[in-house]
Amino acid sequence: MSQAPETQAAETTAQARKPRRKRNRQRTSASRMTWTYIWLLAVIMVVTSFATIGLVGYHLIRSKRDDSILMMSTLKSATSTNEPDWQKWHNSTPANTRRAFVKVTMTDDAGEETYFSRGTQHFLKNDLDEWPLSSHVQYEPDQGLYYHSEATERRGTVTIHYQIWQSLNPMVNLLRLLVTTILGITLIGLVLGIWLIGLLARRLNQPLVQLTEAANSIVSAKDVTYHETLPVPDNPVEVHALSIEFNRLLNSLNRQVIRDHQFVSDASHELRTPLTAIRGHLSLIRRHGEAHPELVPQSLEVIDTESLRMQHLIESLLQLSRMDHATLALALFDVTRLMQGLVAAQPPAGQRVTFQGALGVIAYANADTVEQIVSALISNARKYSPEDSTIEVLLQESGQHVFITVTDTGEGVPEAEKKRIFDRFYRVDAARSKEVAGTGLGLAIANRMTALNHGQLTVSDNQPRGSRFTLTLPAGKPLSEKNSDNI
């Protein structure tokens, strides 16, 4: 079935528009600058040309009008009631009378008499056409344009009618020369301007081209180290600032990619260990369970332990994932009371946990997550401290901050590893990581919770031995003062 003509026309129009849009999208900054300059220069040249021609033409016409007025005045003086004195008129007129034609008509009771200057009768043998834009400008097919002026006066019984035609051909030739000159200058200006602006546009656009090529080379590179940067040109200032911001963004993305790769690698490693143990004991039960039933309870216990470890690991990973986009409801709360309750709830077995701090210390944070952070710090201290040691929780307030310090007497954190202590899956002593329970995510979760509370978590050495984890939170007004403010 054939399509209707309207549908075919619409499809043809749509197909014709697609390449045009594609070309517009592919236009470079240099070509845009060049074409913008071309249109701007063309408009300026056209406007300047018309303005110049119009202004020059107006002044030339005005000059002819002034000459016509002067000629008319001297012609009246050189004309008597009998006839005009042509010699006197030529001698008394300062304007050029050689290109002027004069017709004088005298009318009285006896009749009408017409007088012509030299060449006027031949000039007037053809009818003159008026110029459409001005009634004073007339056109003679064989001789060109003329400015026509006329006047009438009465002397006694005689009515005298004067007509003067002045040649505008010199003015037309001058205007023609002017137009030709302007067009030539415009053409030369456009050609030179296009060439110069093309060079300038490409030069100005070169830093962006280099930036694009560098970005393309990074994207197309097979071996990416995630430490690549874009070149930063000195000029122009906008491209310089843009390159710096691009490098900052690229650096941030590279760090995130490196962290993600490390996270995936560490998570795979942590999950592989319990999975290997579970599959090993399942295989052991299949092969030797019937012949050696005493192995089954032991293998089931290992499977239960390792599956529980996997469960804790997965829960910790989900918690970290949720906290990447989480926000907390912050409020004023009594940190002293929270720490006292937390320390009192610690199990009596193992290390002894003590608390020391001022009463009525108020912080502006989320109380539940602060309790989780300090609990994680105490749990970490228990893992790496001797059984008979003491873990101290110290609460202090200074200025606009509240400091909660958890101190242990364990082996401490080496200086070189303090920067990585809060990374996911990082364990200080890799050799003891299997002996010490945990997933390596506790401090990472605590650090993320601290950031959500607009606080800071740091680690330092305890003297003479051990570590000091300090949680810094924003301080708040006392609750009694807050209540009085509300009143």
N, C-alpha and C positions, 0 to 999 in steps of 0.2 A: 504494500500500500504506500503510495507516494505521500509525502508530507505537504501540508499547505504552504503556499508561498510565504505567508507571514512567519510560519515556524522556521522555514529555511532561511529567511532573511534574518531572523533573530539569532539563529545558530551561527550564521556567517558573521554577524556583528560581534557575537561573543568570542568567536575564534579570532577575529581581527583584533579584539581588545587584549587578548592574552599576551601576544608577543610584545605589545606596547607596554603593558604592565611589567612584563619581565625585563624589558630594556630599562624601564624607569627604576626598577629595583636594583639593577646591576650598574647603574650610573655611579661613578666614583666621586669622591669629594673634589678632586681636581677638575673633573669635567663639569661638575655643578658650579664650581667657582668660575670656570672659563665661560660657560654659557650665561651665567649671571652677569659677568662683566660685559659680554657681547651685547646682551639686551640693554644693559644700563648705558653702555657707550652709544649704542644705536639710538636710544631714546634721547640721550643728551645731545647727540649730533643733530638729530632731526629737529628737536625743539630749538636748538641754537640756530640752525640753518633758517628755519621759518621765522624765528624772531629777528635774525639779522636781515634777511631779505625784506620782511615786513617793515622793519624800522628804516632801512635804507630807502625802500620804495616810498614810504610815507614822507621822508624828508625831501626826496627828489620831486615828488608831486607838489609838496608845499613850496619848494623852490620855484617850480614852474608856475604855481599860482601867484607867488609874489612877483615873478617876472611878468606875468600876464597883467597884474594890477598896475605895475609900473608902465608897461607898454600902453595899456588902456589910458592911463593918465596923460602920457605924452602925446598919444594919438588925438585925444580930445583937444589938447593945446595946439596941435599942428593942423587942426581942421577948422576951416572957416565955414561960413554959411553957404559958400559957393562950392568948394571942393577941398579935400585934404591935401596938405603939402607933404608929399612923401619924403622929399629930401630933408626937410626940417625934422620930420619924425625920426628918420634914420640917424640924424646927427644928434638929436636931443635925448635919445633913448640909450641908457647905459647897457641894457641887456642886448643880447645878440638877436638882431632882427633878420639875419640872413635866412634862418630856418622858420620864419614866421610868415604867415599869409593873412592879409587883412581885406575885409570887405566892409565898405561904408555905404549905407543906404540913406539918402536924403529924401524926405517926403514933405511936399507943401501943397498949396492949393493948385499949383500949375501941374503937378504930377509927381512922379518918382524918378530919382536919378541914382544910379549905383556906380560906385568907384571901387576899383580893385588895385591892390599892390601888385608888384611884378610877380608873375607866375601864378597868381591866385586863380585866374579863370581856368587855366589848365588843371590846377589842383582840384577845382570844384566841378570839373566836368562829370565826375562820378559821384554818386551819392555816398555819403559817409554814414557808417553804422555806429551807433552809440555802444560804448563798452558796458556790459551788464552791471558792473560793480560801481560805475560812476558815470553820471550824465555829462560830465565835463570831458571825459576821455572818449574820443571817436576814432574809428578805424577806417583807413582808406586802403583798399585792397592792394594798390600798386606801391604805396609809399609808407605804410605802417601806421603807427599810433600817433595821435595828436591831441594836445590839450586845447579845448575850445572854451573861449570866454566871450561874453557879449554884454553890451550895455546900451542903453537908450537915453537920449536927452533931447530936450526941446529948446530951441533958440528962436524966439519970436514965433513966426508962423511955420518954422522949419523943424521937423522931427528927424533927428539923426540917430540911426541904429548902427552900432559898431559890432563887428565880429572879428575875433583874432584866433588863428590856429597856430599853435607852437608844436614843433616836432618833438616827440618823446623817444625817437629812435636812439639817440645817444644814451638816454637813461635805460632803455630796454637792453642795449648792448652791454651797458655797465652791469645791469642786473644779471644778464646771461653769463657774463664773465664771473660775477660774484657767485652765482649758483654752481657754475662749473668748478670754480676754485674750492668752494665748500664741499662739494661732492668728492672732489679728488682728495682733499684733506681727510674727509670722513672715511673714505675707502682705505687710504694709507694708514689712518689711525686704527681702523678696525683690524687690518692685517697685522700691523706691528703690535697692536694691543693683544690680539689673540695669541700671537707668538710669545710675547713677554709674559702675559698672565698665565699661559700654559706652563712656562718654565717656573714662574713663581709659585703657581698652585702645586706643581709636582714637588717643588722644593719644600713648601710648607707641609705637604701631605706625606713627605718621605718618612718622618718619625712614626706616623700612624701605620704606614706600609711595613716598616721594620718591626713595629710592635705586633702587627698581624702575622707577619712571617715567623717571628719568634714563637708566638702562641701556637701557630700551626705546626711548627717543628716539634714543639713539646707534645702536642696532641698526637702527632704522627709517629713519634719516637717509639721504637720497640722496647728498648730497655730504659724504663723510667726509674730514676732514683728518688723521686719525690722531694728533691732539693733544687729543682730547676727554678730559675727566675727570669723575668723579662728584662730586656735592656731599658735603661732609664735615660732618655736624652736630656740634655741640658735645656734645650729650647724646642718648641715654645713652652711657656710655663704650664699651660693647660695639659699638654701631653706629658710633661714631666710629672705633674701631680697625679694624672691618671695612671701612669706607669707605676708610681709608688703605691697607689691604692690597689692596683691589680696585683702587685707583688705581695702586698699584705694579705689580700684575699687568697692568693695562690698559696702563700705560706700557711695560712690558717687551714685551707683545704688539705694541703699536703700533710700537716700535722694530724688532722683528723683521719686521713686515709691510713697513715702509719699507725695511729692508735687502733683503728678498726682492724687492720691486718694483725697487729700484735694481739688484739683482743680475741680475734677468731683463732689465732694460733694457740694462745694460752687456754682458751675455752676448750678447744679440741683436745689439747694435751690433758687438761684436768678431767674431761669426760672420758677420754680413752682409758685412763688408769682404772676407774671402777668398772667400766664395761669389760675390760680385759679380764679382771678378776672374776666378774660375774660369769662370763662365758667360759672361763677356765674351770670354775667349780661346777657349772652345769655339765660340761663335757666329762668332768671327773665322775659325777653322779651317774651319767649315762653308761659310762664304761665299767665302773667298779661299784656302783651302788648296790647291785644285787649280791655280788660276792662279798662286799665289805660294807654292810649296813651301818657300821659305826662311823663311816666317813660322812654320811648324809647330814646328821645334825650340825657337824662342824662346818660343812660347806654351806648349809642353809644360813648359818649365823653370819658367815662371810658375805653371802649374797645379800642378806638383810642389811648388814652394815654398809656395804658399798652402794646399795640402792638408796639408802637413807642419805648417804653422802651426795649422791647424784641429785636427790630431791632438794637438799639444802643448796647445792650449787645452782640448780636451775631457778630456785626461788630467789636467790641472791641476784642472779642475772636479770630476772624479770623486775626485781626491785630497782636495780640500777637503770634499766631501760625506761621504766616509768618515771624515774626522777630526772631523766634528761629533758623532759618537757613538763615537769611538775612545778607548781607554785604552792607556797605555804601561807596559811592564815597566821599572821604575826600578831602578838598581843603582849601586854605587860603581865609578868608573873613573878612570883617569889622564888628565886633560884635557890636560896638557902633552904627553904622547906623542901624543894624538890630533891636536892642533893642529900639532905638528911634522910629522907624516905628511901632514896635509892641505895645509900650505903647500908642502912638498917636492913634492907631486904636481901643483902648479899648472903649466900650460903656460908655457914660457919666452917665448913670443911675447906682445907687448902689454905691459901694465903689470907692474912688478916687485912681487912680494908678499913681505913680510918678516914675521918672527915674533920677538916678544920676550916673555919671561915666565919665572917661577920654575919650578924643577924640582919634580916630585912633587906638583902641585896635584891634589887629588881632589874630584870633584863627585858628587852623588847625582842622577842623571838617566838618560836613555836615550842611550847613546853614538851610535847610528846617526842618530837624529833631530837630535842636537846637531851632528853632522858635516854633515847636510843644511842646517841653519839657517845655520851659518857659511859653507858653500859658497854658499848663496843670497845672503848679504851680500857675499861677495867678488865674485860674479857681478854683483850690482847696482852695486858700486863700479866694476867694469871698464867697465860700460856708460856711466857718466856721468863718467869720469875721462879726462884727456888720455892719449895714447898713451905719452908718456915719463914719466909720473908713477909714484909708488910708493904701494902700498896696504899699510898696516901692520896687523898682527894683534897685539894686546896682551892678555896673560893676567895677571890680578891676583887676589889672594885677600885678603878682609878680613872678619874675623869669621865669620859663618855663611853668607857668600855668595862665589861665584866670578864674576868679571867678565871677559867676552871682548869686546873692543872692536875693531871693524873701522873703520879711518880711511882716508878718501880725500881727494883735493885737487880734486874736481870743483866744479861750480857750487853745490852745497849745496841744502838744502831751505828754502824760505821759511817764516818763522815761522807764518804763517797756515795753511800746508798740512801742518804736522807732525802735527796731530791726525788727518789723513785718509791719511797716507802708508801705513798698513797696511790700508786698505780694499781690497776686491776691485775689480780693474780700474782702480784710481786711478793715474794717471800725473801726475807733477809738471808736466812741460812738455808740454802738449797739442800744441803745434806740432811738437815733436821726437818725438812718440810713434810716428810712422810711420818715422822714421829709425832709432830705437833699437829693436833686436830685443827681443821679449818679449811676454808676454800681460797684464802688469799684475797677475799673481796670485802672483808669487814672494814678495813681502814679506808678503802675506796668509797664504800657506801657512806661512812662517817664523814669523809671529806666532802662528798656531794651534798649531804644534808647540811653541812656547815655553810656551804656556798648558798644554799636556798634560804638560810637564816641570816644572810648578809654578814657572816662571820668569817673567821680564819682559823685553820687548824695547823699547828706547827709542832715540830719535834726538836728536842735539844738533849744534850747529855746531862745526866744526873750525877752529882758528885757524892761520893767517889766512884759510884758505879750505877749503871742503869740508864733509863731514859725518862724524859719528861715530855708528855704530850699536853700542849696548852690549847684550849679552846677559847677563842676571843669572840665575844658577843656584844652587840650594842646595848648600852645601859639605858634604863628608863627611870622615870620619876617614881618615887615611893607611891604605893597604892593609896595611902591616906591623902597625899597631896593631889593625886589624880582625881579622887572623889571630891575634894574641895573645889578643884577647877570646874568639875561638872556642875556643882551647885551654883 
